[in-house]
Amino acid sequence: MMELKIIAVIIVKPEYQEELEKVFRTVVDETRKEKGNVSYDLHQDITNPLKYTILEIWKSQVAIDEHNASAHFKAFVAAIEGKIESLTIDVIKQIY
């Protein structure tokens, strides 16, 4: 089975940065415990501290679907609602 990778880029509103960093850490900690997760890492842009990137590696699409249905991920989605400027998500696979 081919691993899938996700690149999620989130730009937070300045007034929520401290609150959302805690939310990010919680979702990272809980997601790393998931059976289908290979890695789940949070990064912060060095020139724009409001820009966060989550780099994820999953064993399969099924693993991603299970993650998206998890209580901690649903709580994460609810927690960031209205507190971010933008969110982009790319699901990619390695071809070479």
Secondary structure as GFF3:
##gff-version 3
##sequence-region A 1 96
A	DSSP	beta_strand	4	12	.	.	.	ID=ss1
A	DSSP	three_ten_helix	14	16	.	.	.	ID=ss2
A	DSSP	alpha_helix	17	31	.	.	.	ID=ss3
A	DSSP	beta_strand	37	44	.	.	.	ID=ss4
A	DSSP	beta_strand	51	58	.	.	.	ID=ss5
A	DSSP	alpha_helix	61	68	.	.	.	ID=ss6
A	DSSP	alpha_helix	71	80	.	.	.	ID=ss7
A	DSSP	beta_strand	84	92	.	.	.	ID=ss8
###
